């Protein structure tokens, strides 16, 4: 199912001449900026040190993936998909449970979240399936099999429960299918239809008690963002506090905290889901805007990599990575400003969390590998 025609480009030390250093600097700089944001959010150097360790590991992963010929992943796509499924299933059995969710597997003092790495595995699996059919995905029925590949891992993640990551799988699917040739209008049409059906199902649940595959708190989060004031001390508290933090930053921000006592203590999950609100409060519109510009430039470089990829597999891989990072950046910033439901989606390179950071840098490594091998090496 995941076969790919064509051979791999030769690996040579001269391939380093084609490194996209702009992409490297952007990704590394955003990771370092995340350490600063984390200190402002947590006021705890211990948390910063742990995140710094993950950052170093993430950069190492980026380097290894970049140096590895990306065609290698196509040859192992089926095994990667199966291993990904088994790891997600195993998390539900032996995983560490915290905050009402069972998403982590412990390794000594560190905890790995398999669902984050599963996004990269899904990118590889979908790209390997779509690449041989590149340009021939003109009908919606051509998307059935790729969609069926996404469903099992997404359902396992839903059971953890983790709604945000489950939706991220769909965003990745849309990105790869679009690159493979499926019309953007058709993808948008299906997306709008899915949203309408979801809204209808939620309405039916509250009106006629129709069962839905979501926990009560997830449903409340999906509904309350339209009017956070309806539950200001409950489900709407996070959104309201985030909006206050962002607004209080004004143009230039309140400045960086000097001590832990000055850290942002009234915003729950400030170092994870709402890290963007911390940036906006400390550095204001200028600082938050600069971070968004950095994301835009990084995504633009990723789209350039997709456009210049030497083969369909590389183009589909790049599209999947772009879709993953764009989805996370859009949803996270949107939910901190009250424009999106709170779904627990981290901000790439910036939010606390080692697993998400590894997934982000693995994605950048894929983009670098594709760019480095976009043409035959000249001797």
C-alpha positions as CSV (number, residue, x, y, z in Angstrom):
1,X,0.0,0.0,0.0
2,X,2.8,2.4,0.8
3,X,5.1,1.6,-2.1
4,X,6.9,4.4,-3.9
5,X,8.4,4.2,-7.4
6,X,11.8,5.7,-8.1
7,X,15.1,5.6,-6.3
8,X,16.6,7.8,-3.7
9,X,19.1,10.6,-4.4
10,X,22.6,9.8,-3.4
11,X,23.8,11.1,0.0
12,X,27.1,13.0,0.0
13,X,28.7,15.5,2.2
14,X,28.4,18.1,-0.5
15,X,24.6,18.0,0.1
16,X,25.3,20.4,3.0
17,X,25.8,23.1,0.5
18,X,22.1,23.1,-0.1
19,X,21.0,23.6,3.5
20,X,18.2,26.2,3.9
21,X,19.9,28.2,6.7
22,X,17.0,30.6,6.8
23,X,14.8,27.7,7.9
24,X,17.4,26.5,10.4
25,X,17.7,30.0,12.0
26,X,14.0,30.5,12.1
27,X,13.3,27.2,13.8
28,X,16.2,27.4,16.2
29,X,15.4,31.1,17.1
30,X,11.8,30.2,17.8
31,X,12.8,27.4,20.1
32,X,15.1,29.7,22.0
33,X,12.4,32.3,22.2
34,X,10.2,29.6,23.6
35,X,12.6,29.2,26.6
36,X,12.2,32.9,27.3
37,X,8.4,32.7,27.0
38,X,8.4,29.6,29.3
39,X,10.3,31.4,32.0
40,X,7.9,34.3,31.8
41,X,4.9,32.0,32.1
42,X,6.2,29.6,34.8
43,X,8.7,31.8,36.6
44,X,10.7,28.6,37.2
45,X,14.2,27.9,36.0
46,X,13.7,24.2,36.6
47,X,11.0,24.1,33.9
48,X,13.2,26.1,31.6
49,X,16.1,23.7,32.1
50,X,14.0,20.7,31.3
51,X,12.6,22.4,28.2
52,X,16.2,23.3,27.2
53,X,17.1,19.7,27.3
54,X,14.2,18.8,25.0
55,X,15.3,21.7,22.7
56,X,18.8,20.3,22.4
57,X,17.3,16.8,21.7
58,X,14.9,18.4,19.2
59,X,17.7,20.1,17.3
60,X,19.7,16.9,17.2
61,X,16.6,15.1,15.8
62,X,16.3,17.9,13.2
63,X,19.9,17.4,12.2
64,X,19.6,13.6,11.9
65,X,16.4,13.7,9.9
66,X,17.8,16.5,7.7
67,X,20.9,14.4,6.9
68,X,18.9,11.3,6.2
69,X,17.7,11.0,2.6
70,X,13.9,11.5,2.9
71,X,13.2,8.6,0.6
72,X,14.4,6.4,3.4
73,X,11.1,7.1,5.2
74,X,9.1,6.0,2.2
75,X,10.6,2.6,2.2
76,X,9.7,2.2,5.9
77,X,6.3,3.9,5.7
78,X,4.2,0.8,6.3
79,X,6.3,-0.2,9.3
80,X,6.2,3.3,10.7
81,X,2.4,3.4,10.4
82,X,2.0,0.0,12.2
83,X,4.4,1.0,14.9
84,X,2.6,4.3,15.3
85,X,-0.8,2.5,15.7
86,X,0.7,0.0,18.3
87,X,2.3,2.8,20.3
88,X,-1.0,4.7,20.4
89,X,-2.9,1.6,21.4
90,X,-0.3,0.8,24.1
91,X,-0.6,4.3,25.5
92,X,-4.2,3.5,26.4
93,X,-3.1,0.4,28.3
94,X,0.1,1.3,30.0
95,X,0.2,5.1,29.6
96,X,0.6,7.6,32.4
97,X,-2.6,9.3,33.4
98,X,-2.7,13.0,34.4
99,X,-5.3,15.8,34.4
100,X,-8.0,13.3,33.3
101,X,-6.1,12.1,30.2
102,X,-4.0,9.1,29.4
103,X,-1.5,10.4,26.8
104,X,2.0,9.8,28.1
105,X,4.5,7.0,28.5
106,X,7.1,7.4,31.2
107,X,10.9,7.1,30.6
108,X,12.5,7.9,34.0
109,X,12.0,11.6,34.7
110,X,10.7,12.2,31.2
111,X,7.3,11.5,29.7
112,X,6.8,11.0,26.0
113,X,3.5,11.8,24.3
114,X,3.1,9.3,21.4
115,X,0.3,11.2,19.8
116,X,2.6,14.1,19.0
117,X,5.1,11.9,17.2
118,X,2.1,10.1,15.5
119,X,1.5,13.3,13.5
120,X,4.9,13.0,11.8
121,X,4.4,9.3,11.3
122,X,1.0,10.1,9.6
123,X,2.7,12.6,7.3
124,X,5.1,9.9,6.1
125,X,2.4,7.3,5.7
126,X,0.1,9.6,3.7
127,X,2.9,11.0,1.6
128,X,4.0,7.5,0.7
129,X,0.5,6.5,-0.3
130,X,-0.4,9.7,-2.3
131,X,2.9,10.2,-4.1
132,X,2.4,7.3,-6.6
133,X,-1.0,8.8,-7.3
134,X,0.3,12.3,-7.6
135,X,-1.9,14.5,-9.8
136,X,-4.6,11.8,-10.1
137,X,-6.7,12.7,-7.1
138,X,-9.3,14.7,-8.8
139,X,-12.4,13.0,-7.3
140,X,-13.6,12.9,-3.7
141,X,-13.7,9.2,-3.8
142,X,-10.0,9.2,-4.4
143,X,-9.6,10.5,-0.9
144,X,-11.4,7.5,0.7
145,X,-8.4,5.3,1.3
146,X,-6.2,8.1,2.6
147,X,-9.0,9.1,5.0
148,X,-9.3,5.5,6.2
149,X,-5.6,5.5,7.0
150,X,-6.1,8.5,9.3
151,X,-9.2,7.2,11.1
152,X,-7.7,4.4,13.3
153,X,-4.9,6.6,14.8
154,X,-7.2,9.5,15.2
155,X,-9.8,7.4,17.1
156,X,-7.1,6.1,19.4
157,X,-6.0,9.7,20.1
158,X,-9.6,10.7,20.7
159,X,-9.9,8.0,23.4
160,X,-7.0,9.4,25.4
161,X,-8.9,11.9,25.1
162,X,-7.1,14.5,22.9
163,X,-9.5,16.3,20.6
164,X,-6.9,18.9,19.3
165,X,-4.4,16.3,18.0
166,X,-7.2,14.3,16.4
167,X,-8.2,17.3,14.4
168,X,-4.5,17.9,13.5
169,X,-4.6,14.5,11.7
170,X,-7.4,15.8,9.5
171,X,-5.4,19.0,8.8
172,X,-2.4,16.9,7.7
173,X,-4.7,14.8,5.5
174,X,-6.1,17.9,3.8
175,X,-2.6,19.3,3.2
176,X,-1.3,16.1,1.6
177,X,-4.4,15.6,-0.5
178,X,-4.2,19.1,-1.8
179,X,-0.6,18.7,-2.8
180,X,-1.6,15.4,-4.4
181,X,-4.0,17.1,-6.7
182,X,-7.4,17.2,-4.9
183,X,-9.1,20.5,-5.5
184,X,-8.9,23.0,-2.6
185,X,-12.6,23.8,-3.2
186,X,-13.6,20.2,-2.7
187,X,-11.5,20.0,0.5
188,X,-13.0,23.2,1.8
189,X,-16.5,22.0,0.9
190,X,-16.0,18.8,2.9
191,X,-14.6,20.7,5.8
192,X,-17.5,23.1,5.9
193,X,-19.9,20.2,5.7
194,X,-18.1,18.5,8.6
195,X,-18.4,21.6,10.7
196,X,-22.1,22.0,10.0
197,X,-22.7,18.3,10.9
198,X,-20.7,18.7,14.1
199,X,-22.6,21.8,15.1
200,X,-25.9,20.0,14.3
201,X,-24.8,17.0,16.4
202,X,-23.9,19.2,19.4
203,X,-27.2,21.0,19.1
204,X,-29.0,17.6,19.0
205,X,-27.1,16.5,22.0
206,X,-28.2,19.4,24.1
207,X,-31.7,19.5,22.6
208,X,-32.6,15.8,22.5
209,X,-29.7,14.1,24.4
210,X,-28.3,12.5,21.3
211,X,-25.0,10.8,22.3
212,X,-21.7,12.3,21.1
213,X,-18.1,10.8,21.3
214,X,-16.8,13.6,23.5
215,X,-16.4,14.1,27.2
216,X,-18.6,16.7,28.9
217,X,-15.7,19.2,29.4
218,X,-14.8,18.9,25.7
219,X,-18.3,19.7,24.7
220,X,-18.4,22.7,27.0
221,X,-15.2,24.0,25.6
222,X,-16.6,23.8,22.1
223,X,-19.7,25.7,23.0
224,X,-18.5,28.3,25.6
225,X,-16.0,30.0,23.3
226,X,-18.9,31.7,21.5
227,X,-19.8,33.4,24.9
228,X,-17.2,32.9,27.6
229,X,-19.2,35.2,29.9
230,X,-21.8,32.4,30.2
231,X,-19.4,30.5,32.4
232,X,-16.8,33.0,33.6
233,X,-15.5,30.9,36.5
234,X,-15.7,27.6,34.7
235,X,-15.1,26.7,31.0
236,X,-14.9,30.4,30.0
237,X,-12.3,31.3,32.6
238,X,-9.3,30.4,30.4
239,X,-10.5,32.4,27.5
240,X,-11.4,35.5,29.5
241,X,-8.1,35.5,31.4
242,X,-6.2,35.0,28.1
243,X,-8.0,38.0,26.5
244,X,-7.3,40.1,29.6
245,X,-3.6,39.2,29.4
246,X,-3.4,40.0,25.7
247,X,-5.2,43.3,26.0
248,X,-3.1,44.4,29.0
249,X,0.1,44.1,26.9
250,X,-1.1,46.9,24.6
251,X,1.5,48.0,22.1
252,X,4.9,47.3,23.8
253,X,3.9,45.0,26.7
254,X,4.5,45.2,30.4
255,X,8.1,44.1,30.1
256,X,9.9,40.9,31.2
257,X,9.4,39.6,34.7
258,X,12.4,39.8,37.0
259,X,11.4,37.3,39.6
260,X,9.0,34.3,39.9
261,X,6.7,36.5,42.0
262,X,6.1,38.7,38.9
263,X,5.2,35.8,36.6
264,X,1.8,35.3,35.1
265,X,0.0,33.3,37.8
266,X,-3.6,34.0,37.1
267,X,-3.8,32.3,33.7
268,X,-4.1,28.5,33.9
269,X,-1.9,26.5,31.5
270,X,0.1,29.6,30.8
271,X,3.2,27.7,29.8
272,X,1.3,25.3,27.5
273,X,-1.9,26.2,25.7
274,X,-1.8,29.9,26.5
275,X,1.8,30.7,26.0
276,X,0.9,33.2,23.2
277,X,-1.1,35.3,25.8
278,X,2.1,35.4,27.9
279,X,4.1,36.7,25.0
280,X,1.4,39.3,24.2
281,X,1.3,40.5,27.8
282,X,5.0,40.8,28.3
283,X,6.0,42.1,24.8
284,X,2.8,43.6,23.6
285,X,1.5,43.8,20.1
286,X,5.0,44.3,18.7
287,X,6.4,41.2,20.3
288,X,3.4,39.0,19.5
289,X,3.3,40.4,16.0
290,X,7.0,39.6,15.5
291,X,6.4,36.0,16.6
292,X,3.5,35.7,14.1
293,X,5.8,37.1,11.4
294,X,8.4,34.5,12.3
295,X,5.7,31.8,11.9
296,X,4.7,33.2,8.5
297,X,8.3,33.3,7.2
298,X,8.8,29.7,8.4
299,X,5.7,28.5,6.7
300,X,6.6,30.5,3.5
301,X,10.0,28.7,3.5
302,X,8.2,25.4,3.9
303,X,5.9,26.1,0.9
304,X,9.0,27.1,-1.1
305,X,10.5,23.7,-0.2
306,X,7.3,21.9,-1.4
307,X,7.3,23.9,-4.6
308,X,10.9,23.0,-5.4
309,X,10.8,19.4,-4.3
310,X,12.3,17.1,-6.9
311,X,9.6,14.4,-6.7
312,X,6.0,13.9,-5.5
313,X,7.0,12.2,-2.3
314,X,9.0,15.2,-1.2
315,X,6.3,17.6,-2.2
316,X,3.7,15.6,-0.2
317,X,6.0,15.3,2.8
318,X,6.5,19.1,2.8
319,X,2.8,19.8,2.5
320,X,2.0,17.6,5.5
321,X,4.6,19.3,7.6
322,X,3.3,22.7,6.6
323,X,-0.3,21.7,7.3
324,X,0.7,20.4,10.8
325,X,2.6,23.6,11.8
326,X,0.1,26.0,10.2
327,X,-2.8,24.2,12.0
328,X,-1.2,24.4,15.4
329,X,-0.1,28.0,15.0
330,X,-3.6,29.1,13.7
331,X,-5.6,27.2,16.3
332,X,-3.4,28.0,19.3
333,X,-3.3,31.8,18.6
334,X,-7.0,31.7,17.7
335,X,-8.1,30.1,21.0
336,X,-6.0,32.5,23.1
337,X,-7.8,35.4,21.5
338,X,-11.2,33.8,21.9
339,X,-11.7,33.1,18.2
340,X,-11.4,29.3,18.4
341,X,-12.5,26.7,21.0
342,X,-9.9,25.6,23.6
343,X,-8.7,22.3,22.3
344,X,-5.3,21.9,24.0
345,X,-3.2,22.5,20.8
346,X,0.3,23.7,21.6
347,X,2.0,26.6,19.9
348,X,4.9,25.1,17.7
349,X,8.4,25.6,19.2
350,X,7.1,27.9,21.9
351,X,4.7,25.9,24.2
352,X,6.2,23.8,27.0
353,X,6.3,20.1,26.2
354,X,9.1,17.9,24.9
355,X,7.1,15.6,22.6
356,X,5.5,18.4,20.7
357,X,9.0,20.0,20.3
358,X,10.4,16.8,18.9
359,X,7.6,16.5,16.4
360,X,8.1,20.1,15.3
361,X,11.8,19.7,14.8
362,X,11.4,16.3,13.1
363,X,9.1,18.1,10.6
364,X,11.7,20.9,10.0
365,X,14.3,18.1,9.5
366,X,12.1,16.6,6.8
367,X,11.8,20.0,5.1
368,X,15.6,20.5,5.2
369,X,16.2,17.0,3.8
370,X,13.8,17.7,0.9
371,X,15.4,21.1,0.2
372,X,18.9,19.7,0.4
373,X,18.1,17.0,-2.2
374,X,15.9,19.1,-4.5
375,X,18.5,18.7,-7.3
376,X,21.3,16.4,-8.1
377,X,24.6,17.4,-6.5
378,X,27.0,18.9,-8.9
379,X,30.7,17.9,-8.6
